[in-house]
Amino acid sequence: MEILETPAARAVLGITVLAILTTIAYYVVTNYRDRIDQDIPGPEEHLDNFQEIHSQGDISDKEFRTIETVLEEQLEHQQSQPDDQPPTEDKSDG
């Protein structure tokens, strides 16, 4: 195949292969990222877990109330955001 020996044909073939590999990589990364996002527990699941820990006596009433307050604030913040925006983390000290 003499046509593949020309620099233009090699360039076109290289760009085509690169485009195909980029498309495959994008597909794999987006599917993997979606699965990871589904595995992250939200404030409701965390609260359930801490309620169980509290009922077993592993944390005190004061510790549970502190955790409950923080998780309820996160839940309120999460519910106030539109569905198309990911939740933002609060970076303030306090």
C-alpha positions in Angstrom: 0.0 0.0 0.0 1.9 2.9 -1.3 -0.7 5.4 -0.2 0.2 4.9 3.4 3.8 5.9 2.7 2.9 9.5 2.0 3.3 11.9 4.9 -0.3 13.3 4.4 -1.8 9.8 4.7 0.2 9.0 7.8 -0.9 12.2 9.4 -4.6 11.5 8.6 -4.3 8.0 9.9 -2.5 9.2 13.1 -5.1 11.8 13.8 -7.9 9.3 13.2 -6.4 6.8 15.6 -5.8 9.6 18.2 -9.4 10.7 17.9 -10.7 7.2 18.4 -8.5 6.6 21.4 -9.6 9.9 22.9 -13.2 9.0 22.4 -12.8 5.7 24.1 -10.9 7.2 27.0 -13.6 9.9 27.5 -16.3 7.2 27.6 -14.3 5.1 30.1 -13.6 8.0 32.4 -17.1 9.3 32.5 -18.6 5.9 33.2 -16.0 5.3 36.0 -16.6 8.7 37.5 -20.4 8.2 37.6 -19.9 4.9 39.5 -17.7 6.6 42.0 -20.2 9.4 42.6 -22.9 6.8 43.3 -20.8 5.1 46.0 -20.3 8.2 48.1 -22.7 8.2 51.1 -24.7 11.4 51.7 -25.5 13.1 55.0 -28.6 10.9 55.5 -26.6 7.7 55.3 -23.9 9.2 57.6 -26.6 10.2 60.1 -28.0 6.6 60.1 -24.5 5.2 60.7 -23.9 7.6 63.6 -27.3 6.8 65.1 -26.3 3.2 65.2 -22.9 4.0 66.7 -24.6 6.2 69.3 -27.1 3.4 70.2 -24.3 1.0 70.7 -22.7 3.5 73.2 -19.6 4.2 71.2 -20.1 7.9 71.2 -21.6 10.2 73.8 -24.8 12.2 73.6 -22.9 15.4 73.2 -20.8 14.0 70.3 -23.9 12.7 68.6 -25.6 16.0 68.9 -22.6 17.8 67.4 -22.4 15.3 64.5 -26.2 15.5 64.0 -26.1 19.3 63.7 -23.3 19.2 61.2 -25.0 16.6 59.0 -28.3 18.4 59.2 -26.7 21.6 58.0 -25.1 19.6 55.1 -28.4 18.1 54.2 -30.2 21.5 54.2 -27.4 22.9 52.0 -27.6 20.0 49.7 -31.4 20.3 49.3 -31.2 24.0 48.6 -28.9 23.5 45.6 -30.2 22.8 42.1 -29.9 19.2 41.0 -27.5 20.1 38.1 -24.8 21.6 40.5 -22.6 19.4 42.6 -22.5 20.2 46.3 -19.8 22.6 47.4 -17.6 22.1 50.4 -17.4 24.7 53.2 -13.8 25.7 53.5 -14.3 28.1 56.4 -12.7 27.4 59.8 -15.1 26.9 62.7 
